[in-house]
């Protein structure tokens, strides 16, 4: 595993970012630092600026002020689109599913930054595509049309496409959204593998606080467009901070098995007792 000390400077960072839509500021003084071999989760309520901040890191939202830098020094805005795509990739929430296209073809789309004008000049493409399919476990379905896949299978294919892009930074916007529990766990396990085994710097937006605590090395908590906490999960995901951020009481405890943070939002019926079991006649 790549450690923070070994990795040195952040692979991708945003500092003092001011982000707006049509003149309305949605993120103020935004800051995120993604390090190789580590997973950073952005969490917070709806409208807190998580996805906007992630898009700014991906150069899809131009900051009004502040900078996005690669390796702590290089201004990301100075790179061409092709150069940037060779170093950073984003898996967004909304992607149209192509019809009549195989899994292998979709994964190979990730090689676009390495191809010339006529889709040529990428000798490493087949190897990178095959490796991405193997890592994500979609190799056995390489010849299947993607419009016949389940939601979890398709999410793995999109992730494989990002991996085929062969960048050192991977940005994921709610990668577990609309997936059942099995596929949520598998996607997050894969994210952890990419950081631990392949040294990728991962930044992802998550709504589930327990998932964030389980997968991330660092958590960035946002409220109303501002970062209100950043650090290790147990440092950031405290009851006081989460209650203030979400406007509802959130209890925090430590999991007895894993030692990780576990959260519980407390509503009016949270402590309602379960019905007594009925005693059926023998």
Secondary structure, DSSP 8 states (H G I E B T S, - for coil): ---HHHH-S-SEEEEEEEEEETTEEEEEEEEEEE-TT-EEEEEESTTSSHHHHHHHHTTSS--SEEEEEETTTEEGGGS-HHHHHTTEEEE-S-----SS-BHHHHHHGGGGGG--TTS---TTHHHHHHHHHHHHT-GGGTTSBGGGS-HHHHHHHHHHHHHHT--SEEEEESTTTT--HHHHHHHHHHHHHHHHHH--EEEEE-S-HHHHHHH-SEEEEEETTEEEEEESHHHH--HHHHHHHHSS-EEEEE-TTT--EEEEE--TTTT-----------
